[in-house]
Amino acid sequence: MMRHYELYIFEEDVARQYYGQESKLFYLFLEHEKARGSQKEILRKQIEYITKPIPALFLQQKLKQDLMKEEGYRKKKNTHMIEIQDRDSKAELVIGADALYITADGSFDVETIFFEILRKCEPTFFAFTIEEHRYGWLKPIKQEDLLRTTQV
């Protein structure tokens, strides 16, 4: 079964504020997905306000640099593909202006390759899959980081 993920980069203060309340963030995206007309526009503006633009050039370079040695890696414009033949698995990552989109099939290892690279690039990547209602930070905030910011 194909898996579809969307990944957004959150503003750091929003990530800290909603740490432990990730479901609220997920449901904002879920509502946006279902909404129509002016409601959809309002939710889109809320999402834009709490997320950051995707640093496309930086991510392109980082992905290419880290994946060059992978045997089944291919790149075409904003799309990066990994295919693991012996596991009959493949994943595709598309870099958009506001989000990254990953489609994967087969073993979960294949999207994990992308997740591992991305978590090193940005501390507040939030990934979710609407179909499966799964969501979370690629790099969870450490407790000491939380304490440091709440004491200010």
C-alpha positions as a LaTeX table, in Angstrom:
\begin{tabular}{lrrr}
\hline
Residue & $x$ (\AA) & $y$ (\AA) & $z$ (\AA) \\
\hline
Met1 & 0.00 & 0.00 & 0.00 \\
Met2 & 1.31 & 3.44 & $-0.97$ \\
Arg3 & 2.11 & 5.85 & 1.85 \\
His4 & 1.84 & 9.61 & 1.39 \\
Tyr5 & 3.49 & 12.11 & 3.72 \\
Glu6 & 3.50 & 15.88 & 3.85 \\
Leu7 & 6.30 & 17.65 & 5.69 \\
Tyr8 & 6.30 & 21.26 & 6.86 \\
Ile9 & 8.87 & 23.31 & 8.72 \\
Phe10 & 7.34 & 25.06 & 11.72 \\
Glu11 & 8.43 & 28.32 & 13.26 \\
Glu12 & 10.54 & 27.43 & 16.33 \\
Asp13 & 8.26 & 29.18 & 18.84 \\
Val14 & 5.21 & 27.31 & 17.47 \\
Ala15 & 7.10 & 24.00 & 17.66 \\
Arg16 & 7.96 & 24.66 & 21.31 \\
Gln17 & 4.46 & 25.86 & 22.17 \\
Tyr18 & 2.80 & 22.77 & 20.67 \\
Tyr19 & 5.33 & 20.22 & 21.86 \\
Gly20 & 3.24 & 17.40 & 23.34 \\
Gln21 & 0.12 & 18.71 & 21.56 \\
Glu22 & 1.04 & 17.59 & 18.04 \\
Ser23 & $-2.51$ & 16.36 & 17.43 \\
Lys24 & $-3.68$ & 20.01 & 17.35 \\
Leu25 & $-1.24$ & 20.71 & 14.53 \\
Phe26 & $-2.28$ & 17.58 & 12.66 \\
Tyr27 & $-5.98$ & 18.43 & 12.94 \\
Leu28 & $-5.33$ & 21.90 & 11.50 \\
Phe29 & $-3.97$ & 20.23 & 8.34 \\
Leu30 & $-6.78$ & 17.67 & 8.36 \\
Glu31 & $-9.41$ & 20.45 & 8.59 \\
His32 & $-7.66$ & 22.32 & 5.77 \\
Glu33 & $-7.82$ & 19.17 & 3.64 \\
Lys34 & $-11.59$ & 18.85 & 4.19 \\
Ala35 & $-12.49$ & 22.55 & 4.06 \\
Arg36 & $-14.05$ & 24.35 & 1.09 \\
Gly37 & $-14.19$ & 27.95 & $-0.06$ \\
Ser38 & $-13.41$ & 30.75 & 2.39 \\
Gln39 & $-12.86$ & 28.30 & 5.28 \\
Lys40 & $-10.09$ & 26.60 & 3.29 \\
Glu41 & $-8.48$ & 30.01 & 2.61 \\
Ile42 & $-8.56$ & 30.97 & 6.31 \\
Leu43 & $-6.94$ & 27.67 & 7.32 \\
Arg44 & $-4.32$ & 28.03 & 4.56 \\
Lys45 & $-3.37$ & 31.46 & 5.95 \\
Gln46 & $-3.08$ & 30.02 & 9.47 \\
Ile47 & $-0.79$ & 27.27 & 8.16 \\
Glu48 & 1.33 & 29.82 & 6.27 \\
Tyr49 & 1.66 & 31.91 & 9.43 \\
Ile50 & 3.01 & 29.09 & 11.62 \\
Thr51 & 5.22 & 27.41 & 9.01 \\
Lys52 & 8.39 & 28.51 & 7.22 \\
Pro53 & 9.13 & 28.40 & 3.50 \\
Ile54 & 11.06 & 25.35 & 2.34 \\
Pro55 & 14.79 & 26.10 & 1.82 \\
Ala56 & 14.64 & 24.30 & $-1.54$ \\
Leu57 & 18.18 & 24.93 & $-2.79$ \\
Phe58 & 19.76 & 23.88 & 0.52 \\
Leu59 & 17.63 & 20.70 & 0.68 \\
Gln60 & 18.39 & 19.87 & $-2.98$ \\
Gln61 & 22.13 & 20.06 & $-2.28$ \\
Lys62 & 21.91 & 18.13 & 0.99 \\
Leu63 & 19.79 & 15.32 & $-0.45$ \\
Lys64 & 21.97 & 14.99 & $-3.54$ \\
Gln65 & 25.17 & 15.04 & $-1.45$ \\
Asp66 & 23.91 & 12.43 & 1.04 \\
Leu67 & 22.24 & 10.15 & $-1.51$ \\
Met68 & 24.84 & 10.12 & $-4.30$ \\
Lys69 & 26.35 & 6.95 & $-2.81$ \\
Glu70 & 22.96 & 5.17 & $-2.66$ \\
Glu71 & 22.71 & 2.63 & $-5.46$ \\
Gly72 & 19.04 & 3.18 & $-6.39$ \\
Tyr73 & 19.08 & 7.00 & $-6.16$ \\
Arg74 & 17.89 & 9.23 & $-9.01$ \\
Lys75 & 17.12 & 12.94 & $-9.18$ \\
Lys76 & 14.99 & 14.83 & $-11.65$ \\
Lys77 & 14.47 & 18.58 & $-11.02$ \\
Asn78 & 12.70 & 18.88 & $-7.62$ \\
Thr79 & 12.13 & 15.14 & $-7.30$ \\
His80 & 14.44 & 12.70 & $-5.55$ \\
Met81 & 13.83 & 8.97 & $-5.93$ \\
Ile82 & 15.23 & 5.97 & $-4.10$ \\
Glu83 & 14.60 & 2.40 & $-5.16$ \\
Ile84 & 15.75 & $-0.57$ & $-3.10$ \\
Gln85 & 15.55 & $-3.48$ & $-5.54$ \\
Asp86 & 16.06 & $-6.39$ & $-3.15$ \\
Arg87 & 13.29 & $-5.13$ & $-0.86$ \\
Asp88 & 10.94 & $-4.16$ & $-3.69$ \\
Ser89 & 10.67 & $-0.68$ & $-2.13$ \\
Lys90 & 10.71 & 2.82 & $-3.53$ \\
Ala91 & 10.16 & 6.35 & $-2.34$ \\
Glu92 & 9.89 & 9.70 & $-4.04$ \\
Leu93 & 10.42 & 13.08 & $-2.39$ \\
Val94 & 9.14 & 16.22 & $-4.12$ \\
Ile95 & 10.32 & 19.62 & $-2.91$ \\
Gly96 & 7.54 & 22.20 & $-3.04$ \\
Ala97 & 7.59 & 25.88 & $-2.02$ \\
Asp98 & 5.68 & 25.32 & 1.25 \\
Ala99 & 6.05 & 21.60 & 1.89 \\
Leu100 & 7.80 & 18.38 & 0.98 \\
Tyr101 & 5.81 & 15.43 & $-0.31$ \\
Ile102 & 6.97 & 11.86 & 0.09 \\
Thr103 & 5.30 & 8.88 & $-1.54$ \\
Ala104 & 6.60 & 5.47 & $-0.52$ \\
Asp105 & 5.83 & 1.87 & $-1.26$ \\
Gly106 & 7.25 & $-1.35$ & 0.18 \\
Ser107 & 9.57 & $-1.38$ & 3.19 \\
Phe108 & 9.43 & 1.54 & 5.66 \\
Asp109 & 13.25 & 1.74 & 5.43 \\
Val110 & 12.98 & 3.61 & 2.16 \\
Glu111 & 11.24 & 6.75 & 3.51 \\
Thr112 & 13.37 & 6.56 & 6.65 \\
Ile113 & 16.39 & 7.31 & 4.44 \\
Phe114 & 14.78 & 10.65 & 3.51 \\
Phe115 & 13.64 & 11.36 & 7.09 \\
Glu116 & 17.16 & 10.81 & 8.46 \\
Ile117 & 18.66 & 13.36 & 6.06 \\
Leu118 & 15.89 & 15.92 & 6.58 \\
Arg119 & 16.02 & 15.81 & 10.38 \\
Lys120 & 19.66 & 16.96 & 10.19 \\
Cys121 & 18.70 & 19.91 & 7.96 \\
Glu122 & 15.94 & 21.55 & 10.00 \\
Pro123 & 15.04 & 21.14 & 13.69 \\
Thr124 & 11.27 & 21.67 & 13.28 \\
Phe125 & 10.21 & 19.38 & 10.43 \\
Phe126 & 6.71 & 18.02 & 11.10 \\
Ala127 & 5.53 & 15.04 & 9.05 \\
Phe128 & 2.07 & 13.56 & 8.74 \\
Thr129 & $-0.01$ & 11.22 & 6.68 \\
Ile130 & $-3.67$ & 12.20 & 6.35 \\
Glu131 & $-4.84$ & 8.69 & 5.36 \\
Glu132 & $-3.34$ & 6.96 & 8.39 \\
His133 & $-3.70$ & 9.84 & 10.89 \\
Arg134 & 0.00 & 9.49 & 11.79 \\
Tyr135 & 2.10 & 12.54 & 12.59 \\
Gly136 & 5.12 & 13.77 & 14.50 \\
Trp137 & 8.38 & 15.69 & 14.55 \\
Leu138 & 11.29 & 14.29 & 12.56 \\
Lys139 & 13.54 & 15.54 & 15.34 \\
Pro140 & 11.69 & 15.67 & 18.67 \\
Ile141 & 12.54 & 18.66 & 20.86 \\
Lys142 & 14.75 & 17.69 & 23.78 \\
Gln143 & 13.44 & 18.39 & 27.26 \\
Glu144 & 16.41 & 20.68 & 28.05 \\
Asp145 & 15.66 & 22.77 & 24.92 \\
Leu146 & 12.10 & 23.19 & 26.18 \\
Leu147 & 13.24 & 24.24 & 29.63 \\
Arg148 & 15.72 & 26.70 & 28.24 \\
Thr149 & 13.04 & 28.46 & 26.19 \\
Thr150 & 10.28 & 28.47 & 28.80 \\
Gln151 & 12.46 & 30.12 & 31.43 \\
Val152 & 13.01 & 33.25 & 29.34 \\
\hline
\end{tabular}
